[in-house]
Amino acid sequence: MSGVLIIGAGLAAVRTAEQLRRNDYTEPITIVGAEIHPPYDRPPLSKEMLQREAVTAADVALKPAAFYEQHRIGLRLGCAARTVDVAARTVTLADGDVLGYDQLVIATGLMPNRIPSFADLDGIHVLRSFDDCLALRRRAAGARRAVVIGAGFIGCEVSASLRGAGVQVVLVEPQPTPLAAALGEQVGALITRLHRDEGVDVRTGVKVDSVSGSDGVESVTLSDGSVIPADLVVVGVGSRPACDWLAGSGIAVADGIVCDEAGRTSARDVWAIGDVASWRDLSGAQARVEHWSNVAEQAKTMVSAMLGSAVAPRAGVPYFWSDQYDLKIQCLGHPRTDDTVHLTGDDGRRFVAYYERDGVLVGVVGAGIPEKIRTARAGIAARLPISEVLVPV
């Protein structure tokens, strides 16, 4: 009994299993996850899950238990994959069990980066898993002062959630603004304004030198010499693809698992999907797309190829969002930091920013103005001239 073996128990795994059954695949499907929890949704962990009075794994479950029973999808939870033998078509788990496969799908996602030079003190947290969220909630319940290291999306969302819980927050970022690496400094300045208006002490252009304390964290020292009292530290300095366990397998890895335009890896009958996978795009370049909405389209494409159907090129417009305070910050397209940014509708809190490259619309970022984002999708897909977007009212 082999069938399709899916390593990783998140959104990408569930979407893959769904697509297989929708395409009348009748052989066994088994999802293997390192965590004890059934597949769950990660985006809420840095947002509403940090602010609710009580949280259970069921609050973020992607599917009820009956779904897996109804669709004959096996769950092997609480045991990580350790090695894969592509010649023998087997995966060995941490407990020594060996599972065979006809087709292997790797959907292991990302691992949070840590700062190894930090002292091993109570009160230093990362946020990637549901258990991370529970631990951070417990610490935040008794915290008064927090330092959030890294002002990417996770750092900004956690800062907003902690402020909503009444915690004083210092947000530290070595770049000139929050989200500068993703959205550029001009939009990053608007994100800075948002957090400062909510009472966050945003420190940019500085790094963290050390974290100090006796048993638990007590202070954070920055590269400019300032010392910040803190009883909670959240490290949000990015993530890396969770593919270390593939070392020696012969499966090609380069900033994620290298795949073709349908998710095939360098090993026969081995596929990869989601944040861990670097798919070839329409231009021929390799790219990992870490967006929630991207996974469903990948699953459709990959499963079609797995089952021998023709695969149409994927040319969708990427989309992602970030909830911070009362605003939903949405992004469509492929904004780059070197694009020309045209800011419109800025009322001091809400805004829309159009990204221009070579005279055409390539992306849009908006906060609190969802209708403008929706209408921009077709223009990005059609590479609409920016002059047709910025029509004076």
N, C-alpha and C positions, 0 to 999 in steps of 0.2 A: 504494500500500500504506500505508494510514493506521492504522485500527483504534484501539486504546486506547494512549495515550501516558502513561506514569507518570513524573513528575518527582520524584526522590528515590528512593534505593535502600536503604531500611531495612525495618523490620518492616512498616510500613503498606503499602509497595509490594508486598512479597511476599504479604501476606494478600489484597490486592486482586486480584493476578494469580491466586492460588489460587482465589478465589471466582468469578472470571470463568470459569475453565476448569471448575470444578465445576458451573456453571450452563450448560454447553454452549456457551459463547461460542467461536466458531471463527476469528474474525478475528485479525489480528496484535496482539500485546501487546509493547510495548517499555518497558523500565525504564531510565531515564537517571539516573546518579549522578555526583556531583562527585568522589568518591573512587575510587581505582583498585581497591579491594577489592570483591568480590561482596558482596551484602547480608549483614550480620552483626548479631548481638545486642549491644545496648549495655550492659544492666545488669551483665554480668560485668566490664566494663572497670574499674570502681572497686572491685571485690571480688577474686575469685580470680585474675583476670588480672594484678593487680599483685603477687601473691605467688608465682606459679608460677616455676620456674626457667627455663623456656623457653616462649615464646608465639608462635604463628603465627595468621594470619587464619583458617585452617581451624578453629582451636579455638573460634571464636565464629560460624562461618558458620551462617546460618539454614537453608540448604539445600545439598546437594551440587551440583556442577556438572551432574550428570546430570539433576537435577530440571528445570532450565531448558531443557535440550535435549528432554527427554521431553514437556514441556508447551508447547513452541514459544514460549518467552518470551525475547525478545531482551534482551541486556544491553549498554548503551552506557555504559561506565564511564570515569572519569577526565576528565570534561568536564561542567562545570556548565551549567545553563540560564541564559541572560542576559536574554531578553525573551520575551514572548508577545504574539501578535497574535490577539485573539479573533475579529476579523472575517475574517481570512484563515485561521484555524484552524491556526496555525503557532507553533512554538517555535524560537527561535534560540539555539544553543549558544555557548559561549565560543570555540570554534574556528571559528565562522562558519557551521557547518552549520545548515540549516533543516529541521526535521522537521514533517510535517503530522500532523493527528490528526482522528479522528471524535469521540472523547471524550478529554478531558484530565483526568487525576487529579494533583493536587498533593499530594505527601507528603514535603515537604522538612524536616519536623521543626523542631528548635531550633538556635540558635547560642549558644555560651556568652558571657555578659557578660565584659568585661575592664575593667580599671581603667586608663584612659588616662594618668593622672598618674604611673604607675610608670615608673621608669627602664627602659630597654631592656637588661636585664641577663640574662645566662645564668643559668638556674636558676629562672625564673618560669614556671609551667606552668598551663594549664587542662586539663580532661579532658572531652572530648566524643567524640572519634573514636578509632579503633584506633591511628592514628599518634600521637595525643596520649598514649595509654596506653603505647606503646613508648618514647616520649621520656621520660615520667615514670619508667618502670621503670629506664631507663638512668641517669637522674640519681639516683634513690633508691638504686641499688646502691652508690653511693659516698658517700651523704649520711649525716650524723650527726644533724643538727638540722633539723627542718622546721617551717615555720609554715603552717598551713592557714587561709585567710581565708574565712570563711563556714561556719556550722554547719547548713546544710541537709542534705538526704540525701546529696548527693555529698560534701560536706565531712566529714560524719560517717563515711561509708564509707571515704573515702580515709584519714582519720585512723586508723581501725581497721586498714586494710591496711598502712599504714606502720609502725604499732606492731608488727604481726605480723612485719614485716621487721627489727625491732630499731632503728628510727629513733626518736629523741626527737621528740615532737610537741607543739607549742603550737597549740591550736585557738582562733581569735579570732572572736567573734560580737558585733555591736552590740546584738542583742536580749538580754533577760534570761536566756534559756537557749537551748541548741541546739533546733532544730525548733520554736521557740515560734510562728512564723508559721503552721506547718502543723498542729501538734497541741496548741498551748497550753502555757502555762508549767508547769502541774502535771505533765504527762507529760514536758515538756522537762527538768524537774528530775531525773526518773528517768534520762533519757538522759545528762545531765551526770554523774550518779553512776556510770553504767556506764563512761563514758570515763575518769573520774578513777580508778576502781578498776583500770583497765588501764594507768595511768601517763601518761595524756594531761593536759597542763596546759591546762585549759579557762579561757579569759579571756572573760567576757561583759560587756556594757555598755560596750565600747570598740571603737574603729575603728582601722584602720591608716592612719597619716599618710603614711608613706613607706617605701620599700625602698632600701637603700644597698649599695654595693659598688664595687670598681674595675672588674673585668671581669665577674665573677660576683657573684651576690647574697651578701652577708655579714651583713646585719642588717636587722631590721624595727623601725620605731619606731611605737608605738601612740599613740593620742590622749591617754592618761594620762601620757605622757612616758617610759614604760618602753621600753627597747631590748632586743630579743631577738636573740641571735646565731642565724643560720640560713644553711645552704648550699642550702636548697631551699624554695621558696614555691609553694604550690598555691592558685590563686584559684578559689573556688567560690561566686560571688556571683549565682547564678541564670542563666537563659537567656532568650532572646527568640525568637519565631517567625521562621523563616527565610523571609521573604516580601518582603525589600527589592527583589528582582529584578522584582516585579510592579508597581512604581511606573509609573504612566502607562498601565497595561493596561486600566483600567476595572473590574478585579476588586476588589470592596469588601474593605477590610482594616481591622480594629479589634481590636487585641490578637489577631492571627491573622486568618486568612481567614474572613470571615463566611459561614456556611452555614445552610441550613434544617435540618430535623430528619433529612434523609437525606443530607446532604453536598453539596447543590447550592450553587454559589456564585452571585454576581450575574450571571455570564456564562453564556450558553447552552452546554450540554454541557461545562462545566468544573466539576469536583468537587474537594473537599479532604478529607483524612482524616489522623488522627493528631494529634501534638502541635501542628502548625501550624494546625489547623482549629478554629474556634469554631462548634460546632454549636448549634442551637436545642434546648433541652431541653423536657421536658413542661410546664414552667411558662411557656414562652414566652421565657425568658431565654437569652442567649448564654453559652456556657461552653466553655472548652478543658479537656479532661481529659487530663493527662499521665501516664496509667497504661498500662503494657504490656498488661494484660489487656483494656483497653477497645478496642483496635484490632481484634481479631477480630470483635467485635460490630458495630463501625462498618462493617467491610468487608462483612459480610453484608447490613446495611441498605442501604448505598450501592450495592452491585452489583445488588441487587434493583430498586432505583429506576432505575439505569442501563439495565437490560434491560426496563423497563416493567412490572415486577410491583408488586403492592400492597405497601406498606411498613407494617408494624405498629409502633406506638410503642415506643421503647426505654425500658425501665424497670428495667434491671438495677441491682444494688448494686455500686458501684465497689470495686475491691480493688487494693491494691498492697503491696509488701513491701520491706524493706531488711535486708540481711545485715550485721551488725556484730559482730565477734568470733565467739563461738560461738552467738549468738542471731539468730533470724529475727524481726525486728520487722514485724508484719503490721497492716494497717489495712483495715477494711471500712466502707463508708458514706460519710457526708458530715460528718465532725467539723469543728467551727468553734471558734475560740479563745474565743468567748463562751458556749459550751455549759457546762452543769454536768457535771463529771467525777466519776464514782464509781470509785474505785480498789479493786480486789480482788486477792487472791492475790499480794501483793507479798512476796517472800521475800528482798529485798535485791538481787535481780538480775532475776528473772522477775516479770512482772506482767500484769494485764489491767485496762484502763480502759474503762468504758462512758460514752458521751457522751449526755446527756439534753438535749432541747430541747422546751419546752412539754409536759413530762410524758411524752414518748415517747422510745424508743431510736432514735438517728439514726446512731450510729457506735460502733465498738469498735476499740481499739488494744491489741495484746498483744505481749509479748516472751517467747519460749520456751514458750508455752502454746498451741500451734496448735489443740488440740481446742476450746478456748473460742471461738476465732475462727470456726471452722467452724459451730458451733451457733448463732452470733449472726446469720448471714446472713438466715435466714427471719424472725427478729424485727425486723430493720431494715426488710426489705421490707414487712412487715405493720404497721409503726409500732406495735410492741408497747409498751404502757405500761411505764415503767421499773420500776414496782412489781412487775411480773411477772418482770422480769429479775433484780432484786436480792432473790432469795428466800433467807432465812437458811438455812444448812446446819445 
